[in-house]
């Protein structure tokens, strides 16, 4: 059996630069990528290092300019038919190969459905740490390490995690947590085409059916949110009526989803959606950290 050498330390001094995985769906950049580029630009300026966007797909070259004007200094571009669909195997092979060659110190991914599946595979392959669903990222002034903050210990406190001995430092962030980068049409950067490795797909995609639009609340300006404290499922009807009267949307905490009172599209919190309405009315919500994280 091969020695995994899990505890071996990485030569961290050889790693430099911050990478953001620019997830695309149907050749369109996911909004989470622009949010990560905004935060990534701050981190790169603090570290005085380049910010790189990773853009992979079958025909995505036309999207590179938008990543550069959003803050990327360079874009690593790979186009291949195996990357047309968001399948874990080819993306894991490509990202791990590029990391091994180019050695970034930080790698950020959106905590989307695909990102939550891809990130742990990449971190396991690279034998490095991963902090999922971060609510804040920063640079430690003393060590230069990435500060990865997220709820911990059942949501009773916020923990800031450092990956001191291994590289890259990896984190995922849910869509809506950070503000999208401002586009600067005057920014200039470079596009670097990269060759794909020999992909070994274990999954053959036979067919797919696109889901209908979600009744999301991420962009709602007015939200009436309900928690277990409303007492009964029938009272959720009153919450919905109030939201309609105010011209807004309704949200719920996780317990109501777990009890089947509402679907997950309206869940606010660490495992739901992040929102930033002008007005939020909370009804029967205890204020747990997991909910406040949204």
N, C-alpha and C positions, 0 to 999 in steps of 0.2 A: 504493500500500500504506500502511495506517495506521501512524503512528509509535507503537510500543508504549511508548516512553519508560520502558523498564525500569529505568534507573538513576536516575530522578527520585526525590528524597527526599520522604518524607511529612512533613506538619506534625504531628509526634508529640505536640505539646502539646495538640492538639485531641482526643486519644483518652484515654478514662478508663474504668475498669471491667474486670472479668474475667468472661468468658463460658465456660460449660461446655455442650457439646452433649449433651443427654440423649437418647441413642439409645433408641428403643423398638422392640420386636418383638412383633407381634400385640397392640399396645396395652399392653404391659408394659415398664417401664423396664429397660434392660440394667444388670446389676450394675456394669459399668464406670462408668456415670454417677455412681453414689453414691460410688465410689472417687475420681473426679475432683472431686466436690463437697467431699469431705473435704480434699483437698489445695488445692482452689480457695479454701476458707474460710480456710486458713492464709495463702495468698498475698494474698487480699483484705484480711485484717486487717493484714498487713505493709504493704500499699500504702494502707490506709485508704480503700478504695473499695468499691463494691457488688459483690456476686457475683450473676450472672444465669444462670439455666438456660434453655436453648432447648428447647422441647418442641413437636414437630411430629407430626402424624398425622391420621387421619381422625376418630377419636373418643377423644381422650386427655385431655380436660379433667379427668377423675376422678383423674389421676395428679399433679396440680399440688401438692397438699398434701404429698405425700411428698418432693417436691423442696425445698419450703420448710423442712420440719422437718429435712431433711438439711443445711441450711446456706445455701440460696439466699435472697437478699433479695427477688428478684423472678423471675418466670417469664414469658418471652415465649412466648405460646401461639398456635399457628396450626393450625387444623383445616381440612383440605381433602381431597377424595377423591384428588387427585393425590399426596398424601403418605401414603396408606394403605400403600403398599409402599416399601421402601427403595431408591428409584431415584435415581441420581446427579443427573440434570438438574433436577428440581423442587427438590430439597434445595439444590443449588448455587445456583440462582436465588434462592431465599428467603434463604439465609444471607448471600450477597454483598449482596443488597439491604438487609438489616437492618444489616450492618456499615457500609455506605456511609451509611446514615441516622443510626445511633446511635453509631458510632465507639468500639468497645471497644478497650482497649490489649492485651488478651490473649484468645486463643480456644483452648480446650482440647477435644480430641476423643479418644475411646477408639480404640485401634489394633485395633479389631475388623475383621472382613472388610469391613463397610460403611464404617467410619471410615477404613480404609486406602485405600479408593477415593475417598471424598468429600473428605478433607482436602487432597490435592494439587490437586484441581480447584478448590477454594475458594481456596487460596493462589495458584494461577496466575491465577485471575480477578482477585484483589485485588492481584496483583503484590507479594506479601510473602513472607517466608521461612517455612519449615516444617521443624521438627526432628522426625523420626519415631522412634517407639519409645524415648522417653526413659525413663531409669531413676530420675531424680530431677529435681525442679523446685524452684526457690527464687528469691528476690529479691535481686539484688545491692545491698548496702547503700549503695554509693557512687553508683551511677547509677540505681537503681530499676528496672533492666531485668530481664526474666525470664531466669534461669539455666536452661538446658536441657541436661541432662547425659545422654550416651549413649556406648556404645562406639564407637571410631573407629580408623582405620588398621589394619584387619584384626583388630580386637579387642585390639590391643597396648596400648591406653591408653584412659582415659575422657576424653572431650572435653566441655567446658562451652561452649555456644554462646550468643551474644547476638545479638539482632536489633536493631541500634542505630538504623537509619535508616528502617525501614518498619513499618507497623502494619496489622493487629494482629500481635502476636507469636504465632505459632502452633506448637503442639506436639501430638503424639499420644503416648499412654501405653497400653501393653498392659494388658489386664485382669489383676488380681492383683498388680500392682506396688505399689499403694498400699492402705492400709486403708480400708474403706468408712466413710463419715461416720456418726457416731452420731446417731440420731434424737432430736430434742428436740421433744416435743409442744407445748411452750410457745412455740416460735418462731413469729413472725408475719411475713408478707411479702405482696407484692401480685402479682396475676396480671394481665398486660397482654396483651389480645388484639391480634393484629396481622393485617393483611390480606395475603393472598398476592399476589405479583406476577403478571403474565401468564405462566403457565408455557408453555414451549415444549419439550414432551417429544419427544425424538428416538427413544424406545423405547416400543413398545407391549407390555405384558405380556399374553401370551396365556394362560398357565397357569403354575402353580408347584406343586412338590411339596416338602413339608417334609422335611428330612433327619431321620433317626432320632437319638436321643440319642447324644452322643459318650461314648466310654469315657474321659472326662477324668480328670486327676489333680490338678486345681487344689485340690481340697478334701481330698485324702488326708492323713491324719495320719502315716502311715508310708510311705516310698518307698524302694525299692531301685533305684538308677539305674545304667545300664551305658553304657560308652563303647567306643570302638574297641579299647581295651586288653584287652577280654575275649578277643580273638583269633579267635574263630570264631562263626558264627551259632548253632551248636548250644549254645554256652555261655549264650546268652540264655535258654534253657529253664531253666537253673539259677537265673538271676536271678529269673525269674518264679516258680519254686517257692519261693524264699526269701521273696519278697514275699507269696505266699499263706500261708506258714507264720506270718509275722508279722502277718497280717491287714491287709496294706497293698496298695499298688499298685506297679507297676514303671514306671520312666521310662528314657529313652534320650537320648543326645546327638545332635546333628544328623547326624554321619557315619553312624550306624546307620540313620537314616531315608533318607539319600542312597543307601546301599547296598541298601536294600530289606529290611533285617532287621526293621523295625518300621514301623508307620504313624505319621503325624504327631501323632495324638491323644495319644501318650505322650512327645512331645519336650519337653524342658525347655531353656529358654534364651531368648535374645533373639528368635529367630524361632519359638519354641515357646510353652510355657506358663510362667507364673510360679507358683511353688509356695512354700509356707511350712509344711512338715510339722514335727511334733515331733521326728521322727527321719528322717534321710536317710543311707542307706548307699550310697556311691559306689564302683563297681567299674570299674576301667579307664578312668577319666575324667581327662583331662589338667588340667582346670581352666581352660580358656580363658575370657576375659572374657565372650564371647557366652553361654557356658553358665552362668557365675556370675550373669549378669544375670537369670536365671530363678530 
